[in-house]
Amino acid sequence: MVRPRWIGMLLLCLVVAGVFAWLGQWQLARAVQVDPTPPGATEQVRPIGDVVQPGEYLNDPLVGQRVEATGTWVPGDFLVVESRYNDGVKGYWVTGQLRLDDGETAVDGPVSVAVALGWAATEDAAAQAVERLEAEAGPTRPEAPDDASAASGEGVGTYADPVDVTGRLIADEGPVLPPHGADPQTMTRMSPAALLGRWHDVAELSVYRPYLASTDAFAGLEAISSPAPEEGSTVNWLNIFYAVEWAVFAGFAFYLWYRLAKDAWEKEVEDLTDDEPEPEGPGGGAAARG
């Protein structure tokens, strides 16, 4: 073990073990939240712009955070999402594009957030709610009015009066293909990314990645059941398990060095034993075999 070759191997094992120890420390640093979210923090209503900005991902401690936003509904963008459960009952969500007022966020230009306005038990009830919302929202804006029309106001239309919406911020569920044989426009996931593809008036539009599940229902719909998120543990046991794994790997590096050195020593001893001359017999010759 004190030969230069094995001292070099020991130094290499020290480097490997040091890397494993650093990885274990890195896992431990993320296993315990030193500044956990206070209990009940998600139930304090905050302005949406103070929680997350358009285009940003919603961090885990903020999922379910209650926020408030002020804006106007964009006519023509009230869409239905199927397969939504409310207290265990399957039904439909009616969604809308809420164009936020200036100053709601730190982003320049138009900003929108997808809002789930309420739940309906049947498709007909959801369709009736959409008709009512469209009537209240006003005429549909053209997608890209020319400069002359925009300057004169012709064909542009107006949005309805501003509304205040309070609800929970929920992470995007991700778009999925519609069920086999269903209408290609069918949506079964609440995904702002999928809704954006069907919205109007999206030129230079900034959109929130999470959506807002409204606390109060609109247009005769039922309120969406959205309980407070469960308080998570401040200890991530999976990270602790990984840290223990890295410690075991670091110890194994030293065991590997010891095992290789011992194998080399045992091989040398065996070779020396094989090279020793065989003892002679009583008559002066080599001991008889067999």
C-alpha positions, 0 to 999 in steps of 0.5 A: 500500500505504500508503493508509489503506484498504490499511493497514487491510486489512493490520491485518485480515490480521495478525489473521487470521494471528495466529489461524492462528499460534495454531491452529498452536501449539495443534496443535504442543502436542498433537503431542508427548507431553511426559509419554509413558507409560513402556514396559511401563506397561500390563503392570503390574497396577493396581487398576481403581479407580486406572485409571478410574472407572465411567462414564468414558471410557478414555484412549488410553494406558490401553487395554490396561492390566492391572488387577485387580478383586475382586467376585462374579458376578451370576447370570443375567447370563452372556451369549454374544457371537458372532464373536470371534476367538482367534488367528485362529479364529472362536468365542464369548466368554462374558461376565459381570457382576462386581459389585465389592466395596465400596472397589474404586472411589470411587463410592458404591453398587453398581458392575459391570464387564463381563468376558469370561471366556473363548473357546469354539470352538463355541456348544455349548461356550459354552452348557455354560460358561454352565450351569457358571458359573450353577451356581457363581454361585448363584440368580438375584436378582429384579430388584426385590424389595419391601422386605418380601422384602428385609428377610426375605431371602426370594427375594433369593438370594445371590451366590457367593464373591468372585473375583479377576479380572485382565485388560486394560481394553478400550474399548467396541466399541459395540452393533450390530444383529444380522445379518439373520435372526438371533435379535434377542438375538444380540450380535457386539460386546463392548459393556457398553452392550448387556450392561447392557440384559440384566443383572439387578439394575441398580437404581442401578447404576454401570457401567464403560464399558470391559470387562475381558478376563480373563487366566485363563479360567473354566469350562473355556473357553480363555483369550482371546488379548490381547497387550500393546498396541503402544508408540505414538510420542510424536510425532503426525505428523497434528497436525504436518501440521495445524500446517504447514497453519495456517502456510501459511494465515497466510502466504497471508493476507499474500499475499492482501493483497499481491495485492489491493493490486497488482491495485488499483494495476494497475487505476489505472495502466490507467485512467490510460493509457486517459485520456491523449489520443491523439497527433496526426498530421503534418498537425496532425490526429489520427493516421489510424486503420486 
